[in-house]
Amino acid sequence: MTDSSKTRQKKSISGMITSVGAALAVVGAVLGLQMSQSSAQSSNFQGGAPQVSQAPDMTSIRILFPAGVRSSWHTHTWGQLLMIEEGVGLHQVRGQTIQEIHPGEPWWTGPDIEHWHGAHPETDAHQLTIYEGTVDWLDPVTDEQYHGMRLRP
């Protein structure tokens, strides 16, 4: 074997050792990060670990209702949890007074209850909506219904 062949062989072995060392360092860093995240997560709960489950037909969306926009009357098979994040929202159960809802005020509409919701006539409403199951869309909310008597809970 010539001196140049020996030098190339040493460089090749040295390069492989460097590559393997770098790979092990990356794996160690990733595992260390995952373990520290797991430790941080488990330290957020005492007395045991909560169990998380995902509902396959649960919907969680944010909707921006421009001022004056509202949904049609509708129902939800499971019910619906709503919360205004910004602006002013309106919500009405059929046959009841319109409720004015402000940011941070969640409200629940139970299963199969006819209702509508949307924005105040003069203010946009950014709404968080969570529901499971299906929505049954009914008749449009008329201007007369939309501009009816309002209650500020």
Summary of the structure (lengths in Angstrom):
residues: 153
radius of gyration: 29.1
end to end distance: 91.4
largest distance: 97.9
contacts: 376
relative contact order: 0.19
helix: 29%
strand: 35%
